[in-house]
Amino acid sequence: RLLFFEFADRRKLSTKKKIDGKTVTTVGTSIQLWVSGVHLLHEVKDMQLPKGNWWAWYDPSRDVVLNEYDIPFLSGLHDQVVFDYLIGNNDRTFDHNGHAVGECIKCSLPKEKYRRHWGPSAFIFVDQGSSFYHSKMSWPDSNPLTPINTYNSSFCRFRRVTIDKLQKFASVDYQAEGGTVWNADELPEAIPWNQSKVYNQIRKRVPTYVYYTIGKGPLTSIQRRVDFVLHQVERCRRKFGDEIVFPL
């Protein structure tokens, strides 16, 4: 294992915060713990980018046809796009900071030096510490979902199991008896932080020191992005139908 430390702000290495009535000195850092079985995407079998204009496949209006064996990769890539959008990570693209586990076909070290991964190849979300350095709502510029706040995103193919999980954290009821109640003609409004399902769940689950290090801002921003993703899904369903929108 390799352990790296990166200071979030070299101009101000430490700060004092009140935690549970006590003054505590904290240092903002990123800690990256790497294991030997994690590789860059292009180093892992079954994690190669599909040939052709594969990115256009996420836009149903482009009518792009891909091989069936490309679908698992596109499914994992979908989750990476959604995950990075939710946390506001602007430091990952398809050819930068993408990682996976699986059989290594192009290793920087001899294969016997790597820990073997049992099971199919899979995306691994690591190295997204930059997302926690933003205290206010911000949009990850390089993410294809970002234009949904202006109705300009063409990203309209989603993984149903991922969206089903996000629905549990929506600010309003996404599904109701008799059909959807989400108004796809209006952008979702921001809600107070103390009414945020995302904020309340994370506040309950993470240690106090972790919560105060991340801060309230990034957590409430995730709630806003969850609502925007579900809003985009509903717009796409109205336009293309469920069979097209949920192929994964």
C-alpha positions in Angstrom: 0.0 0.0 0.0 1.1 3.5 -0.7 -0.2 6.5 1.4 -0.2 10.0 0.0 -0.9 13.3 1.8 -1.9 16.4 -0.1 -2.6 19.7 1.7 -5.9 21.2 0.6 -4.6 24.8 1.1 -0.8 25.2 1.5 -1.3 28.9 2.5 -3.3 27.9 5.6 -2.3 24.4 6.8 -4.3 24.4 10.0 -7.5 25.9 11.4 -9.3 25.9 14.7 -12.9 24.6 14.9 -15.4 24.2 17.7 -16.4 20.5 17.9 -18.7 19.4 20.8 -17.9 22.5 22.7 -14.1 22.0 22.4 -11.6 23.9 20.3 -9.8 21.5 18.0 -7.0 22.2 15.5 -7.6 20.5 12.2 -5.5 20.2 9.0 -7.2 19.9 5.6 -5.6 17.0 3.6 -6.4 14.4 1.1 -5.4 10.9 2.1 -5.2 8.4 -0.7 -4.8 4.7 0.2 -3.9 2.6 -2.9 -3.9 -1.2 -3.0 -1.9 -3.2 -5.5 -5.0 -4.6 -7.3 -6.2 -1.2 -8.5 -5.2 -0.1 -12.0 -5.9 2.6 -14.5 -8.8 1.8 -16.8 -6.7 1.2 -19.8 -4.6 -1.4 -17.9 -7.6 -3.6 -17.1 -9.1 -6.3 -19.3 -12.7 -5.6 -20.3 -12.2 -1.9 -19.3 -11.2 -0.6 -22.7 -13.1 2.2 -24.3 -15.5 0.9 -27.0 -14.5 1.7 -30.6 -16.3 4.4 -32.6 -18.4 7.3 -31.4 -19.3 5.5 -28.1 -19.9 8.6 -26.0 -22.9 9.6 -28.3 -24.6 6.4 -27.1 -25.8 8.2 -24.0 -27.8 10.5 -26.2 -30.6 8.5 -27.7 -31.3 11.0 -30.4 -27.9 10.1 -31.9 -29.0 6.6 -32.6 -25.6 5.0 -32.0 -25.4 1.2 -32.0 -22.8 -0.6 -29.9 -21.8 -4.2 -29.3 -23.5 -6.0 -26.4 -20.1 -6.6 -24.7 -19.7 -2.8 -24.4 -22.7 -2.5 -22.1 -21.0 -3.5 -18.8 -18.3 -0.9 -19.4 -20.9 1.8 -20.2 -22.9 0.8 -17.2 -19.9 1.3 -14.9 -19.0 4.5 -16.6 -22.6 5.8 -16.1 -22.2 5.3 -12.3 -18.9 7.1 -12.4 -20.5 10.1 -14.2 -23.4 10.2 -11.7 -21.2 9.8 -8.7 -18.8 12.5 -9.7 -21.6 14.9 -10.5 -23.3 14.3 -7.1 -20.1 15.0 -5.1 -18.9 17.8 -7.4 -15.7 16.1 -8.5 -14.2 18.0 -11.4 -10.9 16.1 -11.4 -11.9 13.0 -13.4 -12.7 12.3 -17.1 -12.8 9.2 -19.2 -9.0 9.2 -19.6 -8.0 10.8 -16.4 -8.2 9.4 -12.8 -10.3 6.5 -13.9 -9.5 3.2 -12.0 -10.7 -0.3 -12.0 -10.0 -3.8 -10.5 -9.6 -6.9 -12.7 -7.1 -8.7 -14.8 -4.2 -6.4 -15.6 -3.2 -6.4 -19.3 -0.7 -3.5 -19.2 1.0 -3.3 -15.8 3.6 -0.9 -14.7 4.9 -3.6 -12.3 5.4 -7.3 -12.8 2.0 -9.1 -12.5 3.2 -11.2 -9.6 3.7 -8.0 -7.6 0.0 -7.2 -7.8 -2.7 -8.6 -5.5 -5.1 -10.7 -7.5 -8.7 -9.5 -7.8 -11.3 -12.2 -7.7 -14.5 -11.6 -9.7 -15.3 -9.6 -12.8 -13.6 -6.3 -13.7 -15.3 -3.3 -12.0 -14.9 0.5 -11.7 -13.3 1.7 -8.4 -14.0 5.3 -7.4 -10.8 6.6 -5.8 -9.0 10.0 -5.9 -12.0 12.3 -5.6 -10.8 14.4 -2.6 -10.9 17.6 -4.6 -14.7 17.5 -4.3 -14.6 18.3 -0.6 -12.7 21.6 -1.1 -15.8 23.4 -2.3 -17.9 24.9 0.5 -20.6 26.2 -1.8 -22.7 24.8 -4.6 -20.6 24.4 -7.7 -21.0 22.4 -10.9 -18.2 20.0 -12.2 -17.5 21.6 -15.5 -16.2 18.5 -17.2 -19.2 16.3 -16.3 -21.8 15.7 -19.0 -24.6 16.0 -16.5 -23.7 19.5 -15.5 -25.9 21.3 -18.2 -29.1 19.8 -16.7 -29.5 23.0 -14.7 -30.0 24.8 -18.0 -32.0 22.1 -19.8 -29.0 21.5 -22.1 -27.8 18.1 -21.1 -28.2 15.3 -23.7 -27.3 12.6 -21.2 -30.4 10.4 -21.3 -29.4 6.7 -20.8 -29.4 5.7 -17.1 -28.8 2.6 -15.0 -32.1 1.8 -13.4 -30.8 0.3 -10.1 -28.7 3.5 -9.5 -31.6 5.8 -10.1 -33.9 3.7 -7.9 -31.5 4.2 -5.1 -31.3 8.0 -5.7 -35.0 8.2 -5.6 -34.9 7.4 -1.9 -33.0 10.7 -1.3 -35.2 13.0 -3.5 -36.5 16.1 -1.8 -40.0 15.3 -3.2 -41.8 12.1 -4.0 -40.4 10.9 -7.3 -43.0 8.1 -7.7 -46.5 8.2 -6.3 -49.5 5.9 -6.7 -50.9 6.4 -10.2 -47.7 7.8 -11.7 -44.9 10.2 -11.3 -45.4 13.5 -9.4 -42.1 15.1 -10.4 -42.7 18.2 -12.5 -40.2 17.9 -15.4 -41.3 21.4 -16.7 -39.7 23.2 -13.7 -36.3 22.9 -12.1 -36.3 21.6 -8.5 -36.1 24.2 -5.8 -33.4 24.2 -3.2 -34.5 23.1 0.3 -33.2 24.1 3.8 -30.3 22.0 4.9 -32.1 20.5 7.9 -34.7 19.1 5.5 -32.2 17.4 3.3 -32.4 13.6 3.3 -28.8 13.4 2.1 -27.5 15.7 4.8 -29.5 13.9 7.6 -28.3 10.4 6.5 -24.6 11.4 6.2 -24.8 13.3 9.5 -26.0 10.2 11.3 -23.5 7.8 9.7 -20.1 9.6 9.7 -18.0 10.4 12.7 -18.3 13.9 14.2 -14.7 14.9 13.2 -15.4 13.8 9.6 -18.6 15.8 9.4 -17.0 19.0 10.7 -14.1 18.6 8.3 -16.3 18.3 5.3 -18.8 20.9 6.5 -22.5 21.5 5.8 -22.0 23.2 2.4 -20.8 20.2 0.4 -23.4 17.9 1.9 -26.4 20.1 1.1 -25.0 20.6 -2.4 -25.2 16.9 -2.9 -28.9 17.0 -2.2 -29.4 19.7 -4.8 -27.6 17.6 -7.4 -29.6 14.5 -6.5 -32.7 16.4 -7.3 -31.3 17.7 -10.5 -30.3 14.2 -11.7 -33.8 12.8 -11.0 -35.3 15.9 -12.8 -33.2 15.0 -15.8 -34.3 11.4 -15.7 -37.9 12.4 -15.7 -37.4 14.8 -18.7 -35.7 12.0 -20.6 -38.5 9.5 -19.8 -41.0 11.9 -21.2 -39.0 12.4 -24.4 -37.8 8.8 -25.1 -39.7 6.4 -22.8 -38.5 4.0 -20.2 -37.2 1.3 -22.6 -34.8 3.8 -24.1 -33.8 5.6 -21.0 -33.2 2.5 -18.8 -31.2 0.1 -21.0 -28.6 -0.7 -18.3 
